[in-house]
Amino acid sequence: MNEFKQSFKKNGLGIVLMVLASLQTALGQMFWKMANGELNWTLILGFFLYFLGAVFMIIAFRFGSLSVLHPLLSIGYVFALFFGSLVLQETITESNLLGTLFIIVGAALIGGGDHD
């Protein structure tokens, strides 16, 4: 547990920015899906949010280790699952939930694994 605290202290801002990047890219992809292949405001908003996520990701790399931060982009899958369910009315299966649990546990383990 001490290792996790040290890693979070060392990479904390980068971790927060990377989670925000994952959130923005997942939102961007959701809006792309909502655009239904047409050039409209949802497609443009999706591109903007995805771009914003890329900016957060670039900034995040200044505040942490690549080996800790980059795998945290997988949190975007968690956001996408919930956006798909809540906004797009997609069905969440037990397999989806199990996979999501594995992603969250894996991201937490990776985030706590950086040490000098």
N, CA, C and O atoms as CSV, one atom per row, in Angstrom:
chain,resi,resn,atom,element,x,y,z
A,1,MET,N,N,0.821,-1.191,0.000
A,1,MET,CA,C,0.000,0.000,0.000
A,1,MET,C,C,0.863,1.253,0.000
A,1,MET,O,O,0.492,2.267,-0.589
A,2,ASN,N,N,2.010,1.183,0.658
A,2,ASN,CA,C,2.926,2.311,0.695
A,2,ASN,C,C,3.442,2.626,-0.712
A,2,ASN,O,O,3.610,3.790,-1.073
A,3,GLU,N,N,3.691,1.573,-1.503
A,3,GLU,CA,C,4.139,1.743,-2.882
A,3,GLU,C,C,3.093,2.490,-3.710
A,3,GLU,O,O,3.426,3.349,-4.527
A,4,PHE,N,N,1.825,2.147,-3.484
A,4,PHE,CA,C,0.737,2.807,-4.198
A,4,PHE,C,C,0.695,4.289,-3.855
A,4,PHE,O,O,0.538,5.129,-4.741
A,5,LYS,N,N,0.835,4.611,-2.579
A,5,LYS,CA,C,0.817,6.016,-2.151
A,5,LYS,C,C,1.977,6.788,-2.765
A,5,LYS,O,O,1.804,7.924,-3.207
A,6,GLN,N,N,3.161,6.175,-2.793
A,6,GLN,CA,C,4.328,6.832,-3.379
A,6,GLN,C,C,4.137,7.065,-4.870
A,6,GLN,O,O,4.475,8.130,-5.387
A,7,SER,N,N,3.597,6.072,-5.555
A,7,SER,CA,C,3.361,6.208,-6.988
A,7,SER,C,C,2.345,7.293,-7.273
A,7,SER,O,O,2.523,8.089,-8.194
A,8,PHE,N,N,1.268,7.331,-6.481
A,8,PHE,CA,C,0.249,8.351,-6.693
A,8,PHE,C,C,0.807,9.738,-6.401
A,8,PHE,O,O,0.479,10.704,-7.090
A,9,LYS,N,N,1.645,9.834,-5.384
A,9,LYS,CA,C,2.263,11.119,-5.054
A,9,LYS,C,C,3.162,11.579,-6.198
A,9,LYS,O,O,3.173,12.760,-6.547
A,10,LYS,N,N,3.903,10.661,-6.771
A,10,LYS,CA,C,4.836,10.980,-7.864
A,10,LYS,C,C,4.092,11.302,-9.163
A,10,LYS,O,O,4.502,12.194,-9.906
A,11,ASN,N,N,3.007,10.584,-9.438
A,11,ASN,CA,C,2.300,10.677,-10.722
A,11,ASN,C,C,0.897,11.261,-10.605
A,11,ASN,O,O,0.150,11.245,-11.584
A,12,GLY,N,N,0.518,11.774,-9.440
A,12,GLY,CA,C,-0.866,12.157,-9.161
A,12,GLY,C,C,-1.495,13.077,-10.183
A,12,GLY,O,O,-2.574,12.780,-10.697
A,13,LEU,N,N,-0.847,14.186,-10.487
A,13,LEU,CA,C,-1.414,15.121,-11.459
A,13,LEU,C,C,-1.520,14.471,-12.830
A,13,LEU,O,O,-2.512,14.664,-13.533
A,14,GLY,N,N,-0.513,13.708,-13.212
A,14,GLY,CA,C,-0.554,13.003,-14.489
A,14,GLY,C,C,-1.699,12.002,-14.545
A,14,GLY,O,O,-2.356,11.859,-15.576
A,15,ILE,N,N,-1.939,11.308,-13.432
A,15,ILE,CA,C,-3.033,10.332,-13.371
A,15,ILE,C,C,-4.378,11.036,-13.532
A,15,ILE,O,O,-5.232,10.580,-14.292
A,16,VAL,N,N,-4.564,12.132,-12.827
A,16,VAL,CA,C,-5.824,12.875,-12.925
A,16,VAL,C,C,-6.033,13.374,-14.356
A,16,VAL,O,O,-7.131,13.260,-14.901
A,17,LEU,N,N,-4.990,13.921,-14.957
A,17,LEU,CA,C,-5.097,14.417,-16.331
A,17,LEU,C,C,-5.369,13.284,-17.318
A,17,LEU,O,O,-6.107,13.465,-18.287
A,18,MET,N,N,-4.773,12.119,-17.073
A,18,MET,CA,C,-4.976,10.987,-17.984
A,18,MET,C,C,-6.409,10.454,-17.864
A,18,MET,O,O,-6.999,10.043,-18.863
A,19,VAL,N,N,-6.961,10.458,-16.672
A,19,VAL,CA,C,-8.365,10.037,-16.505
A,19,VAL,C,C,-9.280,11.044,-17.207
A,19,VAL,O,O,-10.258,10.653,-17.846
A,20,LEU,N,N,-8.966,12.339,-17.089
A,20,LEU,CA,C,-9.737,13.357,-17.817
A,20,LEU,C,C,-9.600,13.161,-19.332
A,20,LEU,O,O,-10.567,13.336,-20.073
A,21,ALA,N,N,-8.402,12.799,-19.786
A,21,ALA,CA,C,-8.198,12.521,-21.210
A,21,ALA,C,C,-9.064,11.346,-21.654
A,21,ALA,O,O,-9.674,11.388,-22.722
A,22,SER,N,N,-9.114,10.312,-20.841
A,22,SER,CA,C,-9.952,9.146,-21.156
A,22,SER,C,C,-11.420,9.527,-21.215
A,22,SER,O,O,-12.153,9.071,-22.093
A,23,LEU,N,N,-11.847,10.364,-20.280
A,23,LEU,CA,C,-13.234,10.826,-20.254
A,23,LEU,C,C,-13.562,11.617,-21.520
A,23,LEU,O,O,-14.601,11.394,-22.142
A,24,GLN,N,N,-12.683,12.531,-21.898
A,24,GLN,CA,C,-12.931,13.362,-23.076
A,24,GLN,C,C,-12.960,12.532,-24.364
A,24,GLN,O,O,-13.818,12.748,-25.220
A,25,THR,N,N,-12.034,11.592,-24.504
A,25,THR,CA,C,-12.019,10.778,-25.728
A,25,THR,C,C,-13.250,9.871,-25.796
A,25,THR,O,O,-13.808,9.662,-26.873
A,26,ALA,N,N,-13.677,9.330,-24.643
A,26,ALA,CA,C,-14.887,8.494,-24.636
A,26,ALA,C,C,-16.112,9.327,-25.004
A,26,ALA,O,O,-16.969,8.874,-25.763
A,27,LEU,N,N,-16.194,10.540,-24.467
A,27,LEU,CA,C,-17.302,11.427,-24.844
A,27,LEU,C,C,-17.249,11.759,-26.330
A,27,LEU,O,O,-18.275,11.753,-27.010
A,28,GLY,N,N,-16.061,12.046,-26.827
A,28,GLY,CA,C,-15.910,12.343,-28.251
A,28,GLY,C,C,-16.394,11.191,-29.123
A,28,GLY,O,O,-17.090,11.410,-30.114
A,29,GLN,N,N,-16.031,9.981,-28.760
A,29,GLN,CA,C,-16.455,8.818,-29.530
A,29,GLN,C,C,-17.960,8.613,-29.444
A,29,GLN,O,O,-18.589,8.200,-30.418
A,30,MET,N,N,-18.536,8.897,-28.286
A,30,MET,CA,C,-19.990,8.777,-28.154
A,30,MET,C,C,-20.686,9.759,-29.095
A,30,MET,O,O,-21.661,9.400,-29.756
A,31,PHE,N,N,-20.192,10.988,-29.157
A,31,PHE,CA,C,-20.798,11.969,-30.058
A,31,PHE,C,C,-20.595,11.589,-31.521
A,31,PHE,O,O,-21.461,11.860,-32.353
A,32,TRP,N,N,-19.453,10.961,-31.847
A,32,TRP,CA,C,-19.270,10.467,-33.215
A,32,TRP,C,C,-20.363,9.460,-33.542
A,32,TRP,O,O,-20.956,9.503,-34.620
A,33,LYS,N,N,-20.626,8.552,-32.603
A,33,LYS,CA,C,-21.668,7.537,-32.815
A,33,LYS,C,C,-23.031,8.206,-32.986
A,33,LYS,O,O,-23.823,7.800,-33.836
A,34,MET,N,N,-23.299,9.219,-32.186
A,34,MET,CA,C,-24.577,9.924,-32.258
A,34,MET,C,C,-24.728,10.694,-33.576
A,34,MET,O,O,-25.848,10.955,-34.016
A,35,ALA,N,N,-23.610,11.053,-34.200
A,35,ALA,CA,C,-23.663,11.785,-35.471
A,35,ALA,C,C,-24.186,10.904,-36.599
A,35,ALA,O,O,-24.643,11.412,-37.623
A,36,ASN,N,N,-24.120,9.584,-36.417
A,36,ASN,CA,C,-24.690,8.646,-37.381
A,36,ASN,C,C,-24.109,8.811,-38.783
A,36,ASN,O,O,-24.814,8.663,-39.782
A,37,GLY,N,N,-22.814,9.119,-38.843
A,37,GLY,CA,C,-22.137,9.222,-40.133
A,37,GLY,C,C,-22.424,10.490,-40.918
A,37,GLY,O,O,-22.058,10.594,-42.089
A,38,GLU,N,N,-23.067,11.440,-40.291
A,38,GLU,CA,C,-23.407,12.690,-40.967
A,38,GLU,C,C,-22.562,13.832,-40.416
A,38,GLU,O,O,-22.117,13.793,-39.270
A,39,LEU,N,N,-22.349,14.844,-41.242
A,39,LEU,CA,C,-21.639,16.035,-40.794
A,39,LEU,C,C,-22.644,16.951,-40.105
A,39,LEU,O,O,-23.428,17.637,-40.760
A,40,ASN,N,N,-22.608,16.950,-38.778
A,40,ASN,CA,C,-23.532,17.767,-37.993
A,40,ASN,C,C,-22.832,18.216,-36.721
A,40,ASN,O,O,-21.643,17.954,-36.535
A,41,TRP,N,N,-23.567,18.890,-35.845
A,41,TRP,CA,C,-22.937,19.449,-34.644
A,41,TRP,C,C,-22.419,18.373,-33.702
A,41,TRP,O,O,-21.444,18.610,-32.988
A,42,THR,N,N,-23.042,17.198,-33.678
A,42,THR,CA,C,-22.551,16.147,-32.778
A,42,THR,C,C,-21.208,15.601,-33.255
A,42,THR,O,O,-20.344,15.278,-32.440
A,43,LEU,N,N,-21.031,15.499,-34.562
A,43,LEU,CA,C,-19.746,15.051,-35.092
A,43,LEU,C,C,-18.654,16.073,-34.773
A,43,LEU,O,O,-17.554,15.707,-34.358
A,44,ILE,N,N,-18.961,17.337,-34.968
A,44,ILE,CA,C,-17.986,18.400,-34.692
A,44,ILE,C,C,-17.657,18.445,-33.196
A,44,ILE,O,O,-16.493,18.586,-32.822
A,45,LEU,N,N,-18.677,18.327,-32.345
A,45,LEU,CA,C,-18.444,18.296,-30.900
A,45,LEU,C,C,-17.597,17.086,-30.525
A,45,LEU,O,O,-16.714,17.183,-29.672
A,46,GLY,N,N,-17.861,15.952,-31.158
A,46,GLY,CA,C,-17.072,14.748,-30.913
A,46,GLY,C,C,-15.610,14.948,-31.253
A,46,GLY,O,O,-14.734,14.537,-30.492
A,47,PHE,N,N,-15.332,15.583,-32.401
A,47,PHE,CA,C,-13.944,15.862,-32.767
A,47,PHE,C,C,-13.287,16.805,-31.765
A,47,PHE,O,O,-12.124,16.620,-31.405
A,48,PHE,N,N,-14.033,17.819,-31.314
A,48,PHE,CA,C,-13.488,18.763,-30.344
A,48,PHE,C,C,-13.149,18.067,-29.023
A,48,PHE,O,O,-12.078,18.288,-28.458
A,49,LEU,N,N,-14.066,17.228,-28.536
A,49,LEU,CA,C,-13.826,16.524,-27.279
A,49,LEU,C,C,-12.665,15.543,-27.395
A,49,LEU,O,O,-11.867,15.406,-26.467
A,50,TYR,N,N,-12.571,14.868,-28.525
A,50,TYR,CA,C,-11.465,13.937,-28.741
A,50,TYR,C,C,-10.144,14.706,-28.778
A,50,TYR,O,O,-9.147,14.262,-28.208
A,51,PHE,N,N,-10.140,15.856,-29.448
A,51,PHE,CA,C,-8.960,16.721,-29.487
A,51,PHE,C,C,-8.587,17.177,-28.075
A,51,PHE,O,O,-7.413,17.167,-27.705
A,52,LEU,N,N,-9.577,17.570,-27.299
A,52,LEU,CA,C,-9.341,17.998,-25.928
A,52,LEU,C,C,-8.724,16.859,-25.110
A,52,LEU,O,O,-7.824,17.087,-24.303
A,53,GLY,N,N,-9.205,15.652,-25.321
A,53,GLY,CA,C,-8.626,14.489,-24.652
A,53,GLY,C,C,-7.168,14.294,-25.022
A,53,GLY,O,O,-6.347,13.961,-24.168
A,54,ALA,N,N,-6.840,14.501,-26.298
A,54,ALA,CA,C,-5.445,14.379,-26.737
A,54,ALA,C,C,-4.574,15.445,-26.074
A,54,ALA,O,O,-3.431,15.172,-25.707
A,55,VAL,N,N,-5.102,16.640,-25.922
A,55,VAL,CA,C,-4.359,17.716,-25.260
A,55,VAL,C,C,-4.104,17.351,-23.797
A,55,VAL,O,O,-2.986,17.506,-23.306
A,56,PHE,N,N,-5.139,16.865,-23.097
A,56,PHE,CA,C,-4.960,16.436,-21.710
A,56,PHE,C,C,-3.910,15.327,-21.613
A,56,PHE,O,O,-3.108,15.304,-20.679
A,57,MET,N,N,-3.919,14.414,-22.580
A,57,MET,CA,C,-2.962,13.316,-22.572
A,57,MET,C,C,-1.537,13.838,-22.738
A,57,MET,O,O,-0.630,13.402,-22.029
A,58,ILE,N,N,-1.341,14.754,-23.657
A,58,ILE,CA,C,-0.006,15.319,-23.887
A,58,ILE,C,C,0.488,16.035,-22.630
A,58,ILE,O,O,1.645,15.886,-22.238
A,59,ILE,N,N,-0.381,16.802,-22.012
A,59,ILE,CA,C,-0.006,17.513,-20.787
A,59,ILE,C,C,0.274,16.523,-19.661
A,59,ILE,O,O,1.212,16.715,-18.887
A,60,ALA,N,N,-0.526,15.474,-19.563
A,60,ALA,CA,C,-0.364,14.482,-18.490
A,60,ALA,C,C,1.025,13.861,-18.516
A,60,ALA,O,O,1.606,13.603,-17.462
A,61,PHE,N,N,1.564,13.620,-19.706
A,61,PHE,CA,C,2.875,12.974,-19.800
A,61,PHE,C,C,3.993,13.821,-19.200
A,61,PHE,O,O,5.077,13.304,-18.929
A,62,ARG,N,N,3.751,15.099,-18.991
A,62,ARG,CA,C,4.744,15.956,-18.338
A,62,ARG,C,C,4.771,15.716,-16.831
A,62,ARG,O,O,5.725,16.108,-16.159
A,63,PHE,N,N,3.732,15.074,-16.296
A,63,PHE,CA,C,3.579,14.952,-14.847
A,63,PHE,C,C,3.542,13.507,-14.359
A,63,PHE,O,O,2.905,13.206,-13.349
A,64,GLY,N,N,4.214,12.628,-15.064
A,64,GLY,CA,C,4.244,11.252,-14.591
A,64,GLY,C,C,4.989,10.344,-15.540
A,64,GLY,O,O,5.447,10.762,-16.603
A,65,SER,N,N,5.100,9.110,-15.142
A,65,SER,CA,C,5.814,8.100,-15.918
A,65,SER,C,C,4.933,7.552,-17.041
A,65,SER,O,O,3.747,7.295,-16.837
A,66,LEU,N,N,5.503,7.381,-18.194
A,66,LEU,CA,C,4.785,6.829,-19.344
A,66,LEU,C,C,4.210,5.455,-19.015
A,66,LEU,O,O,3.075,5.145,-19.379
A,67,SER,N,N,5.000,4.638,-18.326
A,67,SER,CA,C,4.553,3.272,-18.024
A,67,SER,C,C,3.363,3.229,-17.075
A,67,SER,O,O,2.645,2.230,-17.037
A,68,VAL,N,N,3.145,4.274,-16.320
A,68,VAL,CA,C,1.985,4.363,-15.430
A,68,VAL,C,C,0.824,5.027,-16.146
A,68,VAL,O,O,-0.308,4.549,-16.066
A,69,LEU,N,N,1.089,6.120,-16.844
A,69,LEU,CA,C,0.015,6.944,-17.394
A,69,LEU,C,C,-0.648,6.349,-18.638
A,69,LEU,O,O,-1.875,6.348,-18.739
A,70,HIS,N,N,0.136,5.851,-19.571
A,70,HIS,CA,C,-0.459,5.398,-20.837
A,70,HIS,C,C,-1.475,4.279,-20.650
A,70,HIS,O,O,-2.532,4.321,-21.279
A,71,PRO,N,N,-1.203,3.281,-19.813
A,71,PRO,CA,C,-2.223,2.236,-19.610
A,71,PRO,C,C,-3.524,2.761,-19.002
A,71,PRO,O,O,-4.562,2.112,-19.124
A,72,LEU,N,N,-3.485,3.917,-18.355
A,72,LEU,CA,C,-4.702,4.465,-17.766
A,72,LEU,C,C,-5.701,4.936,-18.810
A,72,LEU,O,O,-6.859,5.200,-18.487
A,73,LEU,N,N,-5.265,5.044,-20.059
A,73,LEU,CA,C,-6.214,5.370,-21.122
A,73,LEU,C,C,-7.291,4.299,-21.253
A,73,LEU,O,O,-8.358,4.551,-21.813
A,74,SER,N,N,-7.011,3.102,-20.737
A,74,SER,CA,C,-8.011,2.023,-20.787
A,74,SER,C,C,-9.254,2.369,-19.975
A,74,SER,O,O,-10.302,1.750,-20.160
A,75,ILE,N,N,-9.153,3.339,-19.087
A,75,ILE,CA,C,-10.321,3.781,-18.320
A,75,ILE,C,C,-11.388,4.329,-19.276
A,75,ILE,O,O,-12.570,4.361,-18.936
A,76,GLY,N,N,-10.969,4.756,-20.460
A,76,GLY,CA,C,-11.917,5.219,-21.471
A,76,GLY,C,C,-12.944,4.152,-21.824
A,76,GLY,O,O,-14.089,4.473,-22.140
A,77,TYR,N,N,-12.540,2.878,-21.773
A,77,TYR,CA,C,-13.482,1.792,-22.045
A,77,TYR,C,C,-14.582,1.752,-20.979
A,77,TYR,O,O,-15.738,1.454,-21.278
A,78,VAL,N,N,-14.209,2.052,-19.749
A,78,VAL,CA,C,-15.186,2.076,-18.660
A,78,VAL,C,C,-16.191,3.206,-18.897
A,78,VAL,O,O,-17.402,3.010,-18.796
A,79,PHE,N,N,-15.662,4.392,-19.213
A,79,PHE,CA,C,-16.547,5.522,-19.510
A,79,PHE,C,C,-17.457,5.200,-20.696
A,79,PHE,O,O,-18.654,5.486,-20.658
A,80,ALA,N,N,-16.893,4.610,-21.740
A,80,ALA,CA,C,-17.671,4.293,-22.939
A,80,ALA,C,C,-18.804,3.316,-22.627
A,80,ALA,O,O,-19.905,3.446,-23.161
A,81,LEU,N,N,-18.535,2.345,-21.768
A,81,LEU,CA,C,-19.566,1.379,-21.395
A,81,LEU,C,C,-20.753,2.084,-20.734
A,81,LEU,O,O,-21.909,1.818,-21.063
A,82,PHE,N,N,-20.451,2.975,-19.809
A,82,PHE,CA,C,-21.533,3.662,-19.107
A,82,PHE,C,C,-22.229,4.700,-19.979
A,82,PHE,O,O,-23.445,4.863,-19.881
A,83,PHE,N,N,-21.488,5.405,-20.828
A,83,PHE,CA,C,-22.130,6.344,-21.757
A,83,PHE,C,C,-23.034,5.593,-22.723
A,83,PHE,O,O,-24.142,6.035,-23.025
A,84,GLY,N,N,-22.548,4.445,-23.206
A,84,GLY,CA,C,-23.361,3.646,-24.110
A,84,GLY,C,C,-24.656,3.203,-23.462
A,84,GLY,O,O,-25.710,3.203,-24.097
A,85,SER,N,N,-24.574,2.826,-22.199
A,85,SER,CA,C,-25.764,2.377,-21.483
A,85,SER,C,C,-26.700,3.534,-21.144
A,85,SER,O,O,-27.900,3.470,-21.413
A,86,LEU,N,N,-26.144,4.590,-20.553
A,86,LEU,CA,C,-26.979,5.691,-20.070
A,86,LEU,C,C,-27.507,6.589,-21.181
A,86,LEU,O,O,-28.661,7.016,-21.137
A,87,VAL,N,N,-26.683,6.876,-22.162
A,87,VAL,CA,C,-27.076,7.834,-23.202
A,87,VAL,C,C,-27.638,7.139,-24.433
A,87,VAL,O,O,-28.654,7.566,-24.981
A,88,LEU,N,N,-26.982,6.072,-24.868
A,88,LEU,CA,C,-27.382,5.408,-26.110
A,88,LEU,C,C,-28.306,4.204,-25.883
A,88,LEU,O,O,-28.708,3.533,-26.834
A,89,GLN,N,N,-28.635,3.942,-24.624
A,89,GLN,CA,C,-29.551,2.852,-24.262
A,89,GLN,C,C,-29.047,1.478,-24.706
A,89,GLN,O,O,-29.845,0.599,-25.033
A,90,GLU,N,N,-27.721,1.292,-24.717
A,90,GLU,CA,C,-27.151,-0.013,-25.040
A,90,GLU,C,C,-27.226,-0.904,-23.806
A,90,GLU,O,O,-27.247,-0.414,-22.677
A,91,THR,N,N,-27.266,-2.202,-24.025
A,91,THR,CA,C,-27.388,-3.172,-22.938
A,91,THR,C,C,-26.013,-3.525,-22.389
A,91,THR,O,O,-25.071,-3.762,-23.144
A,92,ILE,N,N,-25.910,-3.558,-21.053
A,92,ILE,CA,C,-24.680,-3.995,-20.394
A,92,ILE,C,C,-24.885,-5.433,-19.936
A,92,ILE,O,O,-25.843,-5.739,-19.226
A,93,THR,N,N,-23.983,-6.307,-20.346
A,93,THR,CA,C,-24.061,-7.716,-19.964
A,93,THR,C,C,-23.155,-7.987,-18.765
A,93,THR,O,O,-22.363,-7.135,-18.363
A,94,GLU,N,N,-23.286,-9.173,-18.209
A,94,GLU,CA,C,-22.397,-9.571,-17.112
A,94,GLU,C,C,-20.951,-9.593,-17.580
A,94,GLU,O,O,-20.047,-9.239,-16.823
A,95,SER,N,N,-20.726,-10.005,-18.821
A,95,SER,CA,C,-19.363,-10.017,-19.366
A,95,SER,C,C,-18.804,-8.599,-19.441
A,95,SER,O,O,-17.629,-8.378,-19.152
A,96,ASN,N,N,-19.643,-7.639,-19.829
A,96,ASN,CA,C,-19.212,-6.237,-19.856
A,96,ASN,C,C,-18.791,-5.775,-18.466
A,96,ASN,O,O,-17.759,-5.126,-18.304
A,97,LEU,N,N,-19.592,-6.113,-17.477
A,97,LEU,CA,C,-19.286,-5.702,-16.101
A,97,LEU,C,C,-18.016,-6.361,-15.584
A,97,LEU,O,O,-17.209,-5.719,-14.912
A,98,LEU,N,N,-17.837,-7.636,-15.895
A,98,LEU,CA,C,-16.632,-8.345,-15.464
A,98,LEU,C,C,-15.394,-7.743,-16.128
A,98,LEU,O,O,-14.377,-7.514,-15.474
A,99,GLY,N,N,-15.492,-7.493,-17.418
A,99,GLY,CA,C,-14.374,-6.868,-18.132
A,99,GLY,C,C,-14.053,-5.491,-17.586
A,99,GLY,O,O,-12.886,-5.117,-17.469
A,100,THR,N,N,-15.091,-4.739,-17.253
A,100,THR,CA,C,-14.907,-3.411,-16.676
A,100,THR,C,C,-14.210,-3.498,-15.327
A,100,THR,O,O,-13.333,-2.689,-15.027
A,101,LEU,N,N,-14.592,-4.470,-14.518
A,101,LEU,CA,C,-13.944,-4.674,-13.232
A,101,LEU,C,C,-12.457,-4.975,-13.427
A,101,LEU,O,O,-11.616,-4.438,-12.706
A,102,PHE,N,N,-12.133,-5.828,-14.397
A,102,PHE,CA,C,-10.723,-6.143,-14.682
A,102,PHE,C,C,-9.952,-4.894,-15.117
A,102,PHE,O,O,-8.805,-4.700,-14.713
A,103,ILE,N,N,-10.574,-4.056,-15.934
A,103,ILE,CA,C,-9.919,-2.829,-16.384
A,103,ILE,C,C,-9.631,-1.914,-15.194
A,103,ILE,O,O,-8.532,-1.372,-15.078
A,104,ILE,N,N,-10.605,-1.745,-14.321
A,104,ILE,CA,C,-10.437,-0.856,-13.166
A,104,ILE,C,C,-9.346,-1.387,-12.229
A,104,ILE,O,O,-8.487,-0.627,-11.780
A,105,VAL,N,N,-9.382,-2.678,-11.939
A,105,VAL,CA,C,-8.370,-3.269,-11.063
A,105,VAL,C,C,-6.990,-3.165,-11.708
A,105,VAL,O,O,-6.015,-2.813,-11.044
A,106,GLY,N,N,-6.911,-3.470,-12.991
A,106,GLY,CA,C,-5.623,-3.387,-13.683
A,106,GLY,C,C,-5.074,-1.978,-13.707
A,106,GLY,O,O,-3.881,-1.773,-13.482
A,107,ALA,N,N,-5.926,-1.002,-13.976
A,107,ALA,CA,C,-5.487,0.398,-13.994
A,107,ALA,C,C,-5.003,0.814,-12.611
A,107,ALA,O,O,-4.005,1.526,-12.499
A,108,ALA,N,N,-5.689,0.386,-11.560
A,108,ALA,CA,C,-5.264,0.731,-10.209
A,108,ALA,C,C,-3.918,0.082,-9.873
A,108,ALA,O,O,-3.060,0.710,-9.253
A,109,LEU,N,N,-3.742,-1.164,-10.279
A,109,LEU,CA,C,-2.466,-1.853,-10.016
A,109,LEU,C,C,-1.320,-1.209,-10.779
A,109,LEU,O,O,-0.223,-1.058,-10.243
A,110,ILE,N,N,-1.567,-0.832,-12.022
A,110,ILE,CA,C,-0.522,-0.179,-12.809
A,110,ILE,C,C,-0.202,1.189,-12.221
A,110,ILE,O,O,0.966,1.565,-12.115
A,111,GLY,N,N,-1.233,1.928,-11.839
A,111,GLY,CA,C,-1.034,3.251,-11.249
A,111,GLY,C,C,-0.260,3.204,-9.951
A,111,GLY,O,O,0.392,4.183,-9.590
A,112,GLY,N,N,-0.314,2.105,-9.249
A,112,GLY,CA,C,0.397,1.972,-7.989
A,112,GLY,C,C,1.721,1.263,-8.106
A,112,GLY,O,O,2.373,1.002,-7.094
A,113,GLY,N,N,2.138,0.943,-9.324
A,113,GLY,CA,C,3.333,0.134,-9.498
A,113,GLY,C,C,4.604,0.866,-9.826
A,113,GLY,O,O,5.634,0.232,-10.055
A,114,ASP,N,N,4.568,2.185,-9.857
A,114,ASP,CA,C,5.753,2.959,-10.218
A,114,ASP,C,C,6.587,3.236,-8.981
A,114,ASP,O,O,6.090,3.792,-8.001
A,115,HIS,N,N,7.840,2.854,-9.024
A,115,HIS,CA,C,8.734,3.147,-7.897
A,115,HIS,C,C,10.131,3.422,-8.402
A,115,HIS,O,O,10.492,3.053,-9.519
A,116,ASP,N,N,10.904,4.072,-7.568
A,116,ASP,CA,C,12.289,4.431,-7.950
A,116,ASP,C,C,13.231,3.292,-7.778
A,116,ASP,O,O,14.423,3.430,-8.053
